[in-house]
Amino acid sequence: MKHGWALICIFGKYFHHPDHIHLAYGYLTFLKSCAAEEACDHLCKALDVNPLLLKELNLSHNKLGDLDGEKLSALLMDSHSKVTKIILNDCELTENQCSALAAVLSCKTLVKEMNLSNSPLMDSGLKHICDQLKNPQCQLQILNVSECSIGEEGYKCLYSAVRSNPESHLIELDLRGNDPGETGVKLIYQLLHDHNCELNTVRFLKSCAAEEACDHLCKALDVNPLLLKELNLSHNKLGDLDGEKLSALLMDSHSKVTKIILNDCELTENQCSALAAVLSCKTLVKEMNLSNSPLMDSGLKHICDQLKNPQCQLQILNVSECRIGEEGYKCLCSAVRSNPESHLIELDLRGNDPGETGVKLIYQLIEDHKCKLNTVRFLKSDAAVEAFEYLKNILHINPLLQREVNLSDHKLDESRVNQICDLLKDKHCRINTLM
């Protein structure tokens, strides 16, 4: 009966009790089961209000206490419960509690919103929820399972549950702070684009900064960046997007970008610093191309600071034509050498100026058996590379480590002379005497 509690208050004098009213002429009991009565009594003390009077039941930060999940479910499933929204944020829910709570969704209760965030549900706990989402009687519209240690299997389970139930009422889903694996995001996006599915809002990204970056890139690239493994923002598609916001996006567990290309983006030192932060945690970024930007030694230093971090997964770094000088080369060498866990295997330094010692230092890294670095590009033109290979083969030397080269015993045709001229013009070549 609507307003039933208020009407009882009019009819007689009563003493406050969670599940029944002591009237002048006796007791009136609302709840069908002892389990529901126990839950009601527990919550009345914990919240200082009778839960039968609430539409929103907030038990966040473990107000649930030692209340059995099955007893709470019994209360919520009772016809006298008018709760439509239950919040159990940061309640350290166990799998058994999750199973009991999921039962609430299996019958026509009024519960339309459930927040289970910041609990270690994992895939096994979420599976209990998904089993009930398949039920045509389930009325749930909003589900928040952010920061619940859910992995790829959990995402698959959600996808399957919602798709298998044409009567599903689910319209909003919060998955922030979980790990979708390789396919999770793609599967959920398929639900969003399914005209037979009512789901229209999914939250993946933890921070406002990441959301802003995602929105910006959606417009700039005409594709959702959460669906990309290679993010190409060359020729200033980055626009006025703040470097910190881009970094926030790349560091989110829902980003699957492994390769980022920022060629010819005129990156500032501050942007470089923000992007470098991406390398400091276990993101999936393994390749970074920052070529044709005036990073200089100061910008490269931010990258080097993160290359020292054992968590850095970067394998390929392209900083060609970035106005890097001898100090930058020293910095790179020091960073890679200081990190025995370094994954860096390929480096592009073309178009920079190594000074007197830069090339030698990098070659020392290549020859260091403790270092994984095995490919370095120094020379800008194909002709210079051809000359390098020719001199290396006929003289059995590394031309980039020589000051003097003697070719007096070798006959050179015009094309070979032109190639050698290209090599001599390259800043990575220190030859000053040619005989």
N, C-alpha and C positions, 0 to 999 in steps of 0.2 A: 504494500500500500504506500503510495507517495505521501511523504510527510508523516508516516506512521508514528515515528518516535515523538514528534511534536504533539500529536494527538493524544498519545498516552500520558504525556506530561500534564495535559489539561484535565484528564479524567481522574487522576488521583495523586495522592502524596506518594513519593517513591524515594528509595535509597539507591544511590548510584552503584551499579554493578555492571561488569562488562557484557554479560550475555543474557541477563534477565532483569526485570524490573520488579521491585518489591512494592506492590500497591497496598492500599489499605485493606484490600480483600484477597491478597495472595501474590503468588509469583507468576510472571509471564516470561516464558523462555522463547528465545528466537532461534538458537542454533541447533541443528539436527544431531551433531556428533560431539562426543566428549573431546575429540581432538580439536575441533573448531572452537569449543569453549575454552580449552587450555590456551590456544593461540590467542584468542581474544583477551583473555585475562593477562597473558604475558605482555601483549602490545599495549594494553590499557596502562600498565605500570611503566613500560618503557617510553611511551609517547605522551603520557598524561592526558590522553583523550581516547574515547571509545572508537575503535577502528570501524565500527558499524556506521559511524557518522561521517566517515571520510570517503571522498572520491579518489584522492591521491594518497597513497600509502608510501611514505618516505622512510626507509629503514637504512639509509646510507650510513657509512662509517661504522658498520657492525652493530647498529641498534637491534639487529636480528638476534644478537647474542647467542645463547644456546638453544634457541627455539628450533625444534625439529621442522625440517622442510615439509614433511608430510602434514604436520598440524597446520602450518601456515597455508598450505594448499587446500586443506579441508575448510578453513575459514573462507578463503577466497572463492571456493566453489559453492559455498552455501548461498541460497537465494537471498538471504538478508544482507549479504555483503554488496555494497554498491561501489566498490573500488574499480575504477577504470584504468588507473595508472599506478604501477608499482615500481619503486626506485630502490634498487639494491646495489648502489654504487659502492665499491670498495668494501665488500662484505666477505671477501675470501671464501666465496661459495665453493663447496666441494661438488664432486660429480654427482653424488647421491642427492644433495640438496637441489642441484640443477634438474635432476631427473624428476624429483617430486614437484618442483615448481612448473616444470613443463606440462605436468598432468593438468594444471589449471587451464591450459589452452585446448585441451581435448574435448571439453564440453562447452555449452553455451553460457560461459561466464560473461561478465561485462568488461573484463580486462582487455583493453585495446592497446595499451602501451606498457612495455616492459624494458627496464633499464638494468642490465646486469654488468655494467662496465667495471673495469679494474678488478676483476676476479680471474683466477687462473682456470677458466673453464676448459681451455684447450679444445681440440677437435672432438674429443670424447664427450665433453660436457655439452658442446653445441649440438652434437648429434641428437641428444634427447629433445632439444628445442625443435630441431628440424623434423623429427619424427611426428611431432604434433602439428607443425606447419603444413604437413601433408593432409591433415584432417579437414574435411569440408566444414566442420563445425567451428574451427578455429577462427576467432574474431580479431586476432592480433593485427594491428595496423602499423605500429611503430616498435622496432626492436633495436636496442642499443647494446652491442657487445664489443664496444671499443676497449682496447687494452686488455684483452682476454686471452692472450697467448694462443690465438687461433692461427692455424697454418693452412696450407693449400687444400688439404683434405676437407677442412671445415668449410671453405668457400665452395668446393664442389658439392658438399652436402646441402648447403643453403640453396645453391642453384637448382639442384635436383628436386628439393622439397617444394620450392615455389613453382617451378615449372610443372611439377606433377599434379598440382592442385589448381584447377581452373577456377575454383571458388575462392582462392586466396585473397585476403583483404590487405595483405602487407603492402604499404605504400612508402615506408621510410625505413632505412637501414643505416646504422652507424657502425662502421668497421675500422675506424681509426686505430692506429697503433698495433695492428695485427700484421701478419706476414702472408701475403697471398700466393707466394711462390711464383712459378712461371705462368700459371694460367688463371689464377684467381680473379684478377681485375677484369680480364677479358670475358670470363664467364658472367660476372655480375653485370657488365655492360651489355651483354647479350639479353639479359633479363630486362634492362632498362629500355631496350629497343624493341622488345617483344610486345606487339599490340595486344596480345592476349593476357598480358601481365600488368597489374595495376601499380607495380613498383615504379616510383618516379623520382625518388630522392635517395641518393646513397652518399654518405660521407666517408671518404677514404683518407683525406689528408689531415694531419694532426694540427698544423698551425695555419693561421690566417695568411701568413707570408707565403706558404706553399700553395694555398688556394688561389691567391692573387697571381702567382707565377703561372699556375695551371691555366687560369682563365685567359691571361695574356697570351700564352703560347697557343692555346686553342684557336684564338682569333688570328694570330700571326701565321700559324702553320696549317690551319684548317683541318687539324687532327688533334685528338686528345693525347697529350704527351705521356699519359700513364699507359698508353698502348704501344709506345715506341721503345725500341732497344737502342736505336741510334738517333740522337737529337742533334740535328744540323741547323745551327743558327748563323751560318756564315753570311758575310756581307751585310752585317748589322740587322739581322732579323731579331736580334736581342732587343733592339729599339731602346726605349727608356726603362726597360725592366731592371729593377734594382738587383745587383749581384747577390745580395743576401737572400732575396726572395727566391731567386733561381736555385741557390744552394739549399735552401729549406726544402724545395721541391725534390731535388736530387737526393737529399738525405732521408727523405721519407721512405718507409718500408714498402710503400705502394709504387714507388718509381722503379722501373726495370731497365732504366737507361744504363748501358754498359759503355757506350761511346758518345762523347760530346765533342762537337766540332764548332769552334768559334773563330774560324778563319776570317781575317779582315773585319774584326769587330771593334777596333780601336779601344781595346780594353784599358781601363784606368788601373792604377795600382790598387785602389780600394776594391774594385771589382775582382781583380786578381786575388786579393787577400780573401775575399768572400768565397770565391770559387775554390781556392786552396783548401778551405775548411771541409769541402766535400770529401777530400782524401783522408781526413783525420779519423773517420769512423768507417765501419765496415759497410760501405755502400757497394753497389755492383759496378761502379765506374772503373773500367780497366784501361780505357783509352781516352786521352784528352789532347785536342788539337787547338792550340792558342796562337797559331801562326799569323804573321802579318799584323801584329799589334805591338805598340811601343811599350812592352813590359819593362825593358831594361833590367839591369841587375837587381834593382830594388823590388820589382814585381816578381822576378824569378825566385828571389829569396823566400817569398811566401810559399811558393810551391815546394822549394827545398826543405823548408821547415816541416812540411807534412810528409815528405819522402822519408824523413827520419823516423816517422811513426811506424811501429811494427804492424799496426792495423791497416796501413795504406796498401790497397790492392792494385795500384796503378802499374800497368805493364808497358804501355806505349805513351810517350810524351813527345809532342811536336811543338817546339818553340822556334821554328825557323822564322827568319826575318823579324826578330823581336828586339833588335838593338841590344843584344846581350854582349857584354864584354868579358874580359879576363876574370874579373871578380865573380861573375855569374858562373863561369866554368868551374872555378875553384869551389864555389858553393855547391854546385851539382855533385862534384866529385866527393866532397866531404859528406854530403847527405846520404848518398848511396853507400859509401864505404862504412858509415857509422851505423847502418841498419842491416844486420846480417839476415833479416827476414825480408829484405827488399825484393819485390816482384818485378822491378823494372828490367825489361829485356830489350827495349828498342827506344832510340833517342834520335830526334831530328834537330840538328843545330845549324842547318844551312843558312847562309846569309848573315850570320853573326860574326863577331870579331873576337877570336880566342886569345889575342895578345901573344905574349912570348911563351906561356906555359900551358894554355888551355888544351890544345890538342894532345900534348904529352900526357896530361893528367887523365884525360878521358881514355886514352889508349891503355893507360895503367889499369883502369877499371876493367876494360875488356879482357885484359890478360890475367886479371885476378881470378883464380879458380873459385874463390868464395863468393864471387859476384856473378849474378845471372845475366847481366848486360852483355848482349852478343852482337847487336846491330846498332851502328851509329852512322848517320848521314851527315857529312861535313860539306860536300861539294855541291854547288848550285846547278851547274850545267852538266848535261850528258857528255859534252866534249871533254870537260875537265875530268869526269869519271873515267872516260876512255883513256885519257893520258895517264891518269893514276894507275890504272890496271896495266897499261903498257910498261911504264917505268918499273912497276913492282915486279913484273914477270921477267924483264930482260936484265934488270940490275939486282934483283933479289933484295930489294930494300923497301921500306915504307917511305914514299916520297914526302909525305906530310911531316915526317920527323927529321928531314934533312935540311941543311943549309946550303950544301954544295952538291951538284949532280954533274957527272961526267958522261957525256954522250958522244965523245969524239970518235969512238970506234963503231958508231952506229949510223947508218944512212937513213935519213928521215925524208919522207915525201912531204908535199905541201900540206896535205890534210892532217898528217901527224904533227907537223910544226904548229898548225893552228890549234890543235887540241892541247898541246903543251902550253901554248900561249894562254889559253883559257884557264888551265890549271894554275899557272903563275899569277894570274889576276885574282884568283880566289883568296880571300882573307885567311883561309885555313892552310894555305901553302906558305911556308917560311923560307923557301929556296931563294937565295940572293945571288948565287953564283952558278951559272950554267955553262959547261964547256962542251 
